[in-house]
Amino acid sequence: MRVIDLNADMGEYANDAERENEAAIMPLVSSCSIACGGHAGDKETMRATAMLASKHGVSIGAHPSYPDRDGFGRRSLDFDPDKLLAALKSQIAALKKILDEVGLPLVHVKAHGALYNDAAKDFSLARLVAEAAPAEAILVGPPGSALERAAKEKGLDFAAEGFVDRLYLASGALTPRGRPGAVIEGARARAEQARAIAEGREISASDGALFVPAQTLCIHSDSPGAAETARAVRHTLESAGFSIRSFA
């Protein structure tokens, strides 16, 4: 049986409706990346999200970002490298402390938003993300990216990630969110892209086409229709003979 991981970015909710949306998604994924204070999240949301993940057998990772709650971590910011490294370590440590208290492992580290995109192509930033990650953690990022190189340099395991709800550029980067069509609409279209990536087939890009070799597929929990997408993606993949399991 073929195996693929489904992951979602979690612990980013700001109200009851968003929290309920995340709760609906959690049973459908096999891994989650929990916001740990940089762009969203606090001790209470980290603990609650970790316990929900544990209830459903979902493996847990840290989701650090530029310290930018006002911009939800989606702005590229010019930070002093030492200060950024300290901020990333602090975010990851905050989640790990909570996980240690309840006896749950920190499985992976996945940067959020602008930091993820910047570090995918900037090796100096990728090194900071890798340096902030615990030695036992798996680093998650785009296939063939600077993050993959940085993981190899530090001796970290790496999990290549594909996105089911985002339109790609032919270069492998994501189409910027401000452009029309950057977020794929409709659960069926998202599920079709998920299956194509999982099966190693070519997918359409905004300026051509590409292959996205991936071990894990991301569903953005804050995208419109995310819970419906998670159900459609999981059903489509399982119907195609995939087992949904954590990359760990």
C-alpha positions in Angstrom: 0.0 0.0 0.0 1.2 3.5 -0.8 1.7 5.9 2.1 1.3 9.7 2.3 1.1 12.1 5.2 -1.6 14.8 5.5 -0.7 17.8 7.6 -2.4 21.0 8.6 -1.2 24.2 10.3 -3.0 24.4 13.6 -3.4 26.4 16.8 -3.9 29.6 14.7 -7.5 30.3 15.7 -8.6 33.6 17.1 -12.3 32.8 17.8 -14.7 29.9 18.5 -15.6 29.4 14.9 -12.0 29.1 13.8 -11.3 26.7 16.7 -14.2 24.5 15.7 -12.9 24.5 12.1 -9.6 23.2 13.3 -11.3 20.6 15.5 -13.2 19.3 12.4 -9.9 19.0 10.5 -7.8 17.3 13.1 -9.3 13.8 12.8 -8.7 13.8 9.1 -4.9 14.5 9.1 -1.9 12.5 10.3 0.4 15.4 11.3 -0.1 19.0 12.5 2.1 22.0 12.9 1.2 24.1 15.9 1.6 27.9 16.0 3.9 28.7 18.9 3.7 32.4 19.5 5.4 34.1 16.5 2.4 34.7 14.3 -0.3 33.2 16.4 -0.8 31.0 19.4 -0.2 31.1 23.2 0.2 28.6 26.0 -3.5 27.8 26.1 -3.9 27.3 22.4 -0.7 25.2 22.2 -1.8 22.9 25.0 -5.4 22.6 23.7 -4.2 21.8 20.2 -1.6 19.3 21.4 -4.2 17.5 23.4 -6.6 17.4 20.5 -3.9 16.0 18.3 -3.0 13.3 20.8 -6.7 12.3 21.1 -6.8 11.6 17.3 -3.3 10.1 17.0 -1.9 13.0 15.1 1.8 13.7 15.3 2.9 17.1 16.4 5.4 19.7 15.0 6.3 23.3 15.8 5.2 26.0 13.4 7.6 29.0 14.2 7.6 32.2 12.2 8.9 35.7 12.0 7.8 37.4 15.2 4.9 39.2 13.5 1.5 38.8 15.0 0.1 41.9 13.3 1.0 40.5 9.9 0.2 36.9 10.8 3.8 36.0 9.8 3.0 36.6 6.1 5.4 39.6 5.7 9.0 39.2 4.8 10.9 41.0 7.5 14.6 42.0 7.9 15.7 40.6 11.2 19.1 40.5 12.8 20.1 36.9 12.3 21.0 36.4 16.0 17.7 37.9 17.1 15.7 35.8 14.7 17.5 32.6 15.7 16.7 33.4 19.4 13.1 34.1 18.5 12.7 30.8 16.6 14.4 28.8 19.4 12.1 30.5 22.0 9.0 29.6 20.0 9.9 26.0 19.5 11.0 25.7 23.2 7.6 27.1 24.3 5.8 24.3 22.5 8.3 21.6 23.5 7.9 22.5 27.2 4.2 22.0 27.0 4.6 18.7 25.1 7.1 17.5 27.6 4.7 18.3 30.4 2.0 16.1 28.9 4.4 13.4 27.6 4.1 14.0 23.9 7.0 14.1 21.4 7.9 17.0 19.1 8.2 15.3 15.8 8.9 18.0 13.3 9.6 21.7 12.7 7.9 23.6 9.8 8.4 27.3 9.3 5.3 29.4 8.7 4.3 31.8 6.0 6.9 34.3 4.8 9.7 32.6 6.7 8.9 29.3 5.0 8.9 30.9 1.6 12.0 33.1 2.3 14.0 30.2 3.8 13.1 27.9 0.9 15.3 30.1 -1.4 17.7 31.8 1.1 20.3 29.4 2.5 21.3 31.7 5.3 17.7 31.8 6.5 17.3 28.1 6.0 20.3 27.5 8.2 18.7 29.6 11.0 15.6 27.4 10.8 17.6 24.2 10.9 19.7 25.5 13.7 16.6 26.3 15.8 15.2 22.8 15.3 15.9 20.2 17.9 18.4 17.5 16.8 15.7 14.8 16.8 13.1 16.8 14.8 12.3 16.3 11.1 12.5 19.5 9.1 9.7 20.1 6.7 9.9 22.2 3.5 9.7 22.3 -0.2 11.5 19.6 -2.2 14.9 20.7 -3.5 14.8 23.9 -1.5 17.4 25.6 0.6 15.6 24.1 3.6 16.4 20.6 2.4 20.1 21.6 1.9 20.2 23.1 5.4 18.6 20.0 6.9 21.2 17.8 5.3 24.0 20.1 6.4 22.9 19.8 10.1 22.1 16.1 9.9 18.4 16.5 10.3 15.9 14.2 8.6 13.8 16.1 6.0 10.2 15.7 4.8 9.4 17.2 1.4 6.0 19.0 1.4 3.4 19.7 -1.3 0.4 22.0 -1.0 -3.1 20.8 -2.0 -4.8 24.2 -1.9 -2.2 26.5 -3.5 -1.3 27.2 -7.1 2.3 26.7 -7.9 4.7 28.6 -10.2 6.7 26.4 -12.6 9.8 27.1 -10.5 8.3 25.2 -7.6 7.5 28.3 -5.6 4.0 29.2 -4.6 2.1 31.8 -6.5 2.0 34.9 -4.3 -1.3 35.1 -2.4 -2.1 38.5 -3.9 -2.4 37.1 -7.4 -5.7 35.8 -8.8 -6.1 32.1 -8.4 -3.2 31.7 -5.9 -5.5 29.8 -3.6 -7.2 26.9 -5.4 -11.0 27.0 -5.1 -13.1 24.0 -4.5 -12.6 20.8 -2.6 -12.6 18.7 -5.7 -9.9 20.7 -7.4 -7.8 20.5 -4.3 -8.3 16.8 -4.0 -7.3 16.3 -7.6 -4.0 18.2 -7.0 -3.4 16.2 -3.8 -3.7 12.9 -5.7 -1.6 14.1 -8.6 1.2 15.1 -6.3 1.0 11.9 -4.2 1.1 9.8 -7.4 4.1 11.7 -8.7 2.2 13.2 -11.7 2.7 16.6 -13.2 0.4 19.4 -12.0 -0.5 22.7 -13.5 1.3 25.9 -12.5 0.3 29.5 -13.2 3.1 29.7 -15.8 3.5 26.1 -16.9 3.6 22.7 -15.1 5.8 20.9 -12.7 6.3 17.8 -10.5 6.3 18.1 -6.7 7.9 15.1 -5.1 6.4 15.1 -1.6 6.1 12.9 1.5 3.5 15.1 3.2 0.7 17.2 1.8 -0.5 20.4 3.5 -4.0 21.6 4.0 -4.2 25.2 5.2 -6.7 25.2 8.1 -7.5 28.9 7.5 -8.3 28.5 3.8 -12.1 28.7 3.0 -13.6 25.3 3.0 -10.6 23.7 4.7 -12.6 21.0 6.6 -14.5 20.0 3.4 -11.1 20.0 1.6 -9.6 17.7 4.2 -12.5 15.2 3.9 -12.3 15.3 0.1 -8.5 14.9 0.0 -8.5 12.0 2.4 -11.4 10.2 0.6 -9.7 10.7 -2.8 -6.3 9.4 -1.6 -7.7 6.4 0.3 -9.9 5.5 -2.7 -6.7 5.6 -4.8 -5.0 3.1 -2.5 -3.1 5.4 -0.2 -2.7 4.9 3.5 -2.7 8.2 5.4 0.2 8.0 8.0 2.6 10.4 9.6 5.9 10.8 7.8 7.6 10.1 11.2 
